[in-house]
Amino acid sequence: MINGDSELALYAQLIANVGFPIVVAAILLNRLLNGFNKRLDTLAQKMEELIAAIHQLATKERDAGGKSQGKKNTS
């Protein structure tokens, strides 16, 4: 991890080379993309959990359906 003084020096050098608006835009874009990636990771995890739950329900339905099909309604 970069310490505070060297990080400040890095930002100062970047500002001198490319300009303040470019540096601020790059920092904001980096933060935005990091937040977006975290949200995508969470979404992917929730989708995997949902798929597992659907498979579990489908298995229960298939097992229950197979047992109930053996009994015919004779009324």
N, CA, C and O atoms as a MOPAC input file, in Angstrom:
PM7 MOZYME 1SCF
protein

 N      0.83900 1    -1.17700 1     0.00000 1
 C      0.00000 1     0.00000 1     0.00000 1
 C      0.88500 1     1.24200 1     0.00000 1
 O      1.94700 1     1.27100 1     0.62200 1
 N      0.43200 1     2.24000 1    -0.69500 1
 C      1.18600 1     3.48500 1    -0.80200 1
 C      0.91000 1     4.32700 1     0.43100 1
 O     -0.23900 1     4.47700 1     0.84800 1
 N      2.00400 1     4.89400 1     1.03100 1
 C      1.77000 1     5.74600 1     2.20000 1
 C      1.26600 1     7.11500 1     1.75300 1
 O      1.30200 1     7.43300 1     0.56400 1
 N      0.80100 1     7.91800 1     2.68900 1
 C      0.15800 1     9.18900 1     2.38900 1
 C      1.03000 1    10.15800 1     1.62100 1
 O      0.55500 1    10.80600 1     0.68800 1
 N      2.32700 1    10.27800 1     1.99900 1
 C      3.21100 1    11.23800 1     1.34000 1
 C      3.49100 1    10.86200 1    -0.10700 1
 O      3.45000 1    11.71600 1    -0.99300 1
 N      3.77500 1     9.59000 1    -0.34700 1
 C      4.07700 1     9.18200 1    -1.71800 1
 C      2.81200 1     9.19300 1    -2.58100 1
 O      2.87800 1     9.43900 1    -3.78600 1
 N      1.65500 1     8.92500 1    -1.95400 1
 C      0.40100 1     8.99700 1    -2.70000 1
 C      0.11800 1    10.44100 1    -3.12100 1
 O     -0.30900 1    10.69300 1    -4.24700 1
 N      0.35600 1    11.37300 1    -2.21700 1
 C      0.16000 1    12.78800 1    -2.51700 1
 C      1.12000 1    13.23700 1    -3.61500 1
 O      0.74200 1    13.99500 1    -4.50900 1
 N      2.36600 1    12.76300 1    -3.54100 1
 C      3.35200 1    13.10000 1    -4.56900 1
 C      2.93500 1    12.52800 1    -5.92200 1
 O      3.11400 1    13.17000 1    -6.95600 1
 N      2.38400 1    11.32800 1    -5.90800 1
 C      1.91400 1    10.71700 1    -7.14300 1
 C      0.78200 1    11.53300 1    -7.76300 1
 O      0.77300 1    11.77700 1    -8.97000 1
 N     -0.17400 1    11.95500 1    -6.92700 1
 C     -1.28400 1    12.77300 1    -7.42900 1
 C     -0.78200 1    14.11700 1    -7.94800 1
 O     -1.25600 1    14.60600 1    -8.97300 1
 N      0.16200 1    14.70500 1    -7.24900 1
 C      0.72400 1    15.98800 1    -7.69400 1
 C      1.40900 1    15.83400 1    -9.04800 1
 O      1.27700 1    16.69200 1    -9.92100 1
 N      2.13700 1    14.74100 1    -9.21400 1
 C      2.81900 1    14.49900 1   -10.48400 1
 C      1.80100 1    14.25700 1   -11.60200 1
 O      1.96800 1    14.75700 1   -12.71400 1
 N      0.74900 1    13.49200 1   -11.30500 1
 C     -0.28600 1    13.24900 1   -12.30600 1
 C     -0.97600 1    14.54500 1   -12.71400 1
 O     -1.21300 1    14.79000 1   -13.89700 1
 N     -1.29600 1    15.37500 1   -11.71400 1
 C     -1.94900 1    16.65200 1   -12.00500 1
 C     -1.05400 1    17.51300 1   -12.88300 1
 O     -1.53500 1    18.16400 1   -13.81100 1
 N      0.24000 1    17.52200 1   -12.59900 1
 C      1.18400 1    18.31700 1   -13.39500 1
 C      1.28300 1    17.79200 1   -14.82200 1
 O      1.44000 1    18.56600 1   -15.76600 1
 N      1.19100 1    16.47200 1   -14.97500 1
 C      1.35500 1    15.88100 1   -16.30800 1
 C      0.09900 1    15.94500 1   -17.16200 1
 O      0.17700 1    16.27100 1   -18.34600 1
 N     -1.05000 1    15.64300 1   -16.58700 1
 C     -2.26100 1    15.53900 1   -17.42000 1
 C     -3.34400 1    16.54800 1   -17.06700 1
 O     -4.27200 1    16.74600 1   -17.85200 1
 N     -3.25200 1    17.18000 1   -15.92500 1
 C     -4.22600 1    18.18900 1   -15.55900 1
 C     -5.18700 1    17.68200 1   -14.49600 1
 O     -5.46500 1    16.48800 1   -14.39200 1
 N     -5.68700 1    18.63800 1   -13.70400 1
 C     -6.56000 1    18.32400 1   -12.58400 1
 C     -7.85300 1    17.62900 1   -13.00700 1
 O     -8.21100 1    16.61800 1   -12.40500 1
 N     -8.56500 1    18.12500 1   -14.01200 1
 C     -9.83000 1    17.46400 1   -14.36800 1
 C     -9.65900 1    16.00700 1   -14.79400 1
 O    -10.51300 1    15.17000 1   -14.50300 1
 N     -8.57400 1    15.70900 1   -15.47300 1
 C     -8.32500 1    14.33300 1   -15.91700 1
 C     -8.07000 1    13.43300 1   -14.71100 1
 O     -8.58600 1    12.31600 1   -14.65700 1
 N     -7.29100 1    13.89500 1   -13.75700 1
 C     -6.98700 1    13.09900 1   -12.56100 1
 C     -8.26300 1    12.85100 1   -11.75300 1
 O     -8.51900 1    11.73000 1   -11.31400 1
 N     -9.06400 1    13.91100 1   -11.56200 1
 C    -10.30600 1    13.75000 1   -10.81200 1
 C    -11.24000 1    12.78700 1   -11.53400 1
 O    -11.86000 1    11.93700 1   -10.89600 1
 N    -11.34800 1    12.90600 1   -12.83900 1
 C    -12.20500 1    11.99900 1   -13.60700 1
 C    -11.71700 1    10.56000 1   -13.48200 1
 O    -12.52900 1     9.64500 1   -13.34800 1
 N    -10.41700 1    10.34700 1   -13.52300 1
 C     -9.86900 1     8.99100 1   -13.40800 1
 C    -10.14100 1     8.41000 1   -12.02500 1
 O    -10.48700 1     7.23500 1   -11.90600 1
 N     -9.99000 1     9.22100 1   -10.97900 1
 C    -10.25200 1     8.74600 1    -9.62200 1
 C    -11.72300 1     8.38600 1    -9.46100 1
 O    -12.05600 1     7.33500 1    -8.91400 1
 N    -12.60300 1     9.26200 1    -9.94100 1
 C    -14.03800 1     8.99400 1    -9.83700 1
 C    -14.44200 1     7.76300 1   -10.64300 1
 O    -15.25500 1     6.95800 1   -10.18600 1
 N    -13.88100 1     7.61700 1   -11.82900 1
 C    -14.18000 1     6.44600 1   -12.65800 1
 C    -13.71300 1     5.16900 1   -11.96800 1
 O    -14.41500 1     4.15800 1   -11.99200 1
 N    -12.54400 1     5.21000 1   -11.35800 1
 C    -12.02300 1     4.04700 1   -10.63600 1
 C    -12.95600 1     3.66300 1    -9.49400 1
 O    -13.26500 1     2.48500 1    -9.31500 1
 N    -13.40700 1     4.64800 1    -8.72000 1
 C    -14.32400 1     4.36400 1    -7.61400 1
 C    -15.65400 1     3.82500 1    -8.13000 1
 O    -16.21200 1     2.88600 1    -7.56300 1
 N    -16.15000 1     4.41500 1    -9.19200 1
 C    -17.41300 1     3.97300 1    -9.76800 1
 C    -17.32500 1     2.53900 1   -10.25800 1
 O    -18.22600 1     1.73800 1   -10.01000 1
 N    -16.24900 1     2.21400 1   -10.95000 1
 C    -16.08900 1     0.85700 1   -11.47800 1
 C    -15.89700 1    -0.15700 1   -10.36400 1
 O    -16.39900 1    -1.27700 1   -10.46200 1
 N    -15.18700 1     0.20700 1    -9.31400 1
 C    -15.02000 1    -0.70900 1    -8.17800 1
 C    -16.35600 1    -1.00900 1    -7.51900 1
 O    -16.64800 1    -2.15800 1    -7.19000 1
 N    -17.16800 1     0.02600 1    -7.32500 1
 C    -18.49700 1    -0.18200 1    -6.75000 1
 C    -19.36500 1    -1.03700 1    -7.64500 1
 O    -20.10300 1    -1.89800 1    -7.16600 1
 N    -19.28000 1    -0.80200 1    -8.94900 1
 C    -20.05900 1    -1.57600 1    -9.91400 1
 C    -19.64200 1    -3.03300 1    -9.90000 1
 O    -20.48900 1    -3.92400 1    -9.95700 1
 N    -18.33800 1    -3.28400 1    -9.82400 1
 C    -17.84500 1    -4.66700 1    -9.77800 1
 C    -18.32200 1    -5.38900 1    -8.52800 1
 O    -18.66600 1    -6.57000 1    -8.58800 1
 N    -18.34600 1    -4.69400 1    -7.39800 1
 C    -18.83500 1    -5.31600 1    -6.16600 1
 C    -20.30500 1    -5.67500 1    -6.30100 1
 O    -20.73700 1    -6.73700 1    -5.85300 1
 N    -21.07000 1    -4.78900 1    -6.91700 1
 C    -22.49400 1    -5.07000 1    -7.10500 1
 C    -22.70600 1    -6.24100 1    -8.06400 1
 O    -23.59600 1    -7.06500 1    -7.85300 1
 N    -21.90000 1    -6.31500 1    -9.10300 1
 C    -22.00500 1    -7.44000 1   -10.03000 1
 C    -21.64500 1    -8.75800 1    -9.35400 1
 O    -22.27900 1    -9.78200 1    -9.60600 1
 N    -20.63200 1    -8.73300 1    -8.50000 1
 C    -20.25300 1    -9.94300 1    -7.76500 1
 C    -21.39100 1   -10.39900 1    -6.85700 1
 O    -21.69100 1   -11.59000 1    -6.77300 1
 N    -22.02200 1    -9.44200 1    -6.18000 1
 C    -23.15900 1    -9.76600 1    -5.31500 1
 C    -24.30400 1   -10.32900 1    -6.13000 1
 O    -24.93600 1   -11.30700 1    -5.73100 1
 N    -24.57300 1    -9.71400 1    -7.27100 1
 C    -25.64800 1   -10.19100 1    -8.14800 1
 C    -25.37100 1   -11.60300 1    -8.64300 1
 O    -26.27400 1   -12.44000 1    -8.66400 1
 N    -24.14700 1   -11.87300 1    -9.03500 1
 C    -23.78800 1   -13.21500 1    -9.50400 1
 C    -23.96800 1   -14.24300 1    -8.39200 1
 O    -24.44800 1   -15.34800 1    -8.64300 1
 N    -23.58900 1   -13.89100 1    -7.17200 1
 C    -23.74300 1   -14.80200 1    -6.04400 1
 C    -25.22300 1   -15.07600 1    -5.78600 1
 O    -25.60800 1   -16.22400 1    -5.56400 1
 N    -26.04500 1   -14.04600 1    -5.81400 1
 C    -27.48100 1   -14.22500 1    -5.57000 1
 C    -28.11600 1   -15.07000 1    -6.67500 1
 O    -29.00400 1   -15.87700 1    -6.40100 1
 N    -27.67300 1   -14.89300 1    -7.91100 1
 C    -28.20200 1   -15.69700 1    -9.02100 1
 C    -27.84300 1   -17.16600 1    -8.83600 1
 O    -28.66400 1   -18.04300 1    -9.10400 1
 N    -26.62100 1   -17.44100 1    -8.37800 1
 C    -26.21700 1   -18.82600 1    -8.13300 1
 C    -27.06600 1   -19.45000 1    -7.03000 1
 O    -27.45500 1   -20.61400 1    -7.11800 1
 N    -27.35100 1   -18.65900 1    -5.98100 1
 C    -28.20300 1   -19.15000 1    -4.90400 1
 C    -29.62400 1   -19.42200 1    -5.41600 1
 O    -30.25100 1   -20.40800 1    -5.02800 1
 N    -30.11400 1   -18.55300 1    -6.27400 1
 C    -31.44800 1   -18.73600 1    -6.84400 1
 C    -31.51100 1   -19.98100 1    -7.72500 1
 O    -32.48600 1   -20.73100 1    -7.67800 1
 N    -30.49200 1   -20.19400 1    -8.51200 1
 C    -30.44300 1   -21.38500 1    -9.37200 1
 C    -30.42800 1   -22.65100 1    -8.51200 1
 O    -31.11000 1   -23.62700 1    -8.82700 1
 N    -29.64800 1   -22.63200 1    -7.42500 1
 C    -29.59300 1   -23.79700 1    -6.53600 1
 C    -30.96200 1   -24.04300 1    -5.90500 1
 O    -31.38400 1   -25.19200 1    -5.77400 1
 N    -31.65900 1   -22.97300 1    -5.51200 1
 C    -32.98600 1   -23.12700 1    -4.91600 1
 C    -33.98100 1   -23.66800 1    -5.93700 1
 O    -34.82500 1   -24.49700 1    -5.59800 1
 N    -33.89100 1   -23.21400 1    -7.16500 1
 C    -34.77800 1   -23.70700 1    -8.22200 1
 C    -34.52900 1   -25.18900 1    -8.48200 1
 O    -35.47600 1   -25.96200 1    -8.63200 1
 N    -33.27100 1   -25.58300 1    -8.53600 1
 C    -32.95200 1   -27.00600 1    -8.73400 1
 C    -33.47900 1   -27.84800 1    -7.58200 1
 O    -33.98700 1   -28.95000 1    -7.79000 1
 N    -33.35600 1   -27.32000 1    -6.36000 1
 C    -33.84100 1   -28.04500 1    -5.19900 1
 C    -35.35700 1   -28.20600 1    -5.26000 1
 O    -35.88000 1   -29.28700 1    -4.98900 1
 N    -36.05600 1   -27.14100 1    -5.61300 1
 C    -37.51900 1   -27.22000 1    -5.73100 1
 C    -37.93500 1   -28.16400 1    -6.86000 1
 O    -38.89100 1   -28.92600 1    -6.71900 1
 N    -37.22200 1   -28.10900 1    -7.96600 1
 C    -37.54900 1   -28.98900 1    -9.08400 1
 C    -37.35200 1   -30.45000 1    -8.70300 1
 O    -38.14200 1   -31.30800 1    -9.10000 1
 N    -36.31100 1   -30.73600 1    -7.94200 1
 C    -36.06100 1   -32.10600 1    -7.48500 1
 C    -37.17100 1   -32.57000 1    -6.55600 1
 O    -37.63800 1   -33.70300 1    -6.66400 1
 N    -37.59600 1   -31.69900 1    -5.64200 1
 C    -38.68800 1   -32.05400 1    -4.73500 1
 C    -39.97700 1   -32.29600 1    -5.50400 1
 O    -40.70900 1   -33.24200 1    -5.21300 1
 N    -40.25700 1   -31.45000 1    -6.47900 1
 C    -41.47300 1   -31.61000 1    -7.29300 1
 C    -41.42000 1   -32.90700 1    -8.09000 1
 O    -42.41700 1   -33.62200 1    -8.19200 1
 N    -40.26000 1   -33.20400 1    -8.65100 1
 C    -40.11500 1   -34.42600 1    -9.44300 1
 C    -40.30000 1   -35.64800 1    -8.55400 1
 O    -40.97600 1   -36.60300 1    -8.93400 1
 N    -39.69400 1   -35.61300 1    -7.36300 1
 C    -39.83100 1   -36.73400 1    -6.44000 1
 C    -41.27000 1   -36.87000 1    -5.95500 1
 O    -41.79300 1   -37.98200 1    -5.89500 1
 N    -41.90800 1   -35.77800 1    -5.61300 1
 C    -43.29500 1   -35.80700 1    -5.15200 1
 C    -44.23700 1   -36.20400 1    -6.28400 1
 O    -45.20800 1   -36.92700 1    -6.06200 1
 N    -43.95500 1   -35.73700 1    -7.48500 1
 C    -44.79100 1   -36.08200 1    -8.63500 1
 C    -44.70200 1   -37.54500 1    -8.98300 1
 O    -45.70200 1   -38.14900 1    -9.37000 1
 N    -43.53600 1   -38.12500 1    -8.85600 1
 C    -43.36600 1   -39.54600 1    -9.14600 1
 C    -44.10500 1   -40.41400 1    -8.15800 1
 O    -44.64700 1   -41.45500 1    -8.52900 1
 N    -44.13600 1   -40.00200 1    -6.90400 1
 C    -44.83900 1   -40.77800 1    -5.87900 1
 C    -46.34700 1   -40.65600 1    -6.04400 1
 O    -47.07900 1   -41.63200 1    -5.88100 1
 N    -46.80900 1   -39.44500 1    -6.37100 1
 C    -48.25800 1   -39.25300 1    -6.47400 1
 C    -48.82000 1   -39.81500 1    -7.77500 1
 O    -50.02100 1   -40.07200 1    -7.85800 1
 N    -47.99800 1   -40.01000 1    -8.77500 1
 C    -48.47800 1   -40.57400 1   -10.03600 1
 C    -48.77500 1   -42.06000 1    -9.88900 1
 O    -49.58000 1   -42.61000 1   -10.64100 1
 N    -48.13700 1   -42.70500 1    -8.93600 1
 C    -48.40900 1   -44.12300 1    -8.69700 1
 C    -49.80700 1   -44.36300 1    -8.15900 1
 O    -50.37000 1   -45.44100 1    -8.34700 1
 N    -50.36200 1   -43.38000 1    -7.50200 1
 C    -51.72500 1   -43.47200 1    -6.97200 1
 C    -52.66900 1   -42.82000 1    -7.95700 1
 O    -52.53200 1   -41.63300 1    -8.25500 1
 N    -53.61400 1   -43.56900 1    -8.46000 1
 C    -54.59800 1   -43.02800 1    -9.39200 1
 C    -55.86600 1   -42.66700 1    -8.65500 1
 O    -56.24400 1   -43.31600 1    -7.68000 1
 N    -56.50600 1   -41.64500 1    -9.12300 1
 C    -57.76800 1   -41.21400 1    -8.55100 1
 C    -58.86500 1   -42.13700 1    -9.06500 1
 O    -59.13200 1   -42.16500 1   -10.26600 1
 N    -59.49100 1   -42.87600 1    -8.19400 1
 C    -60.48900 1   -43.87300 1    -8.61800 1
 C    -61.90600 1   -43.39900 1    -8.35300 1
 O    -62.83300 1   -44.20700 1    -8.41600 1
 N    -62.11100 1   -42.13100 1    -8.06200 1
 C    -63.47600 1   -41.67800 1    -7.79600 1
 C    -64.24000 1   -41.34500 1    -9.03100 1
 O    -65.40300 1   -40.95200 1    -8.95100 1

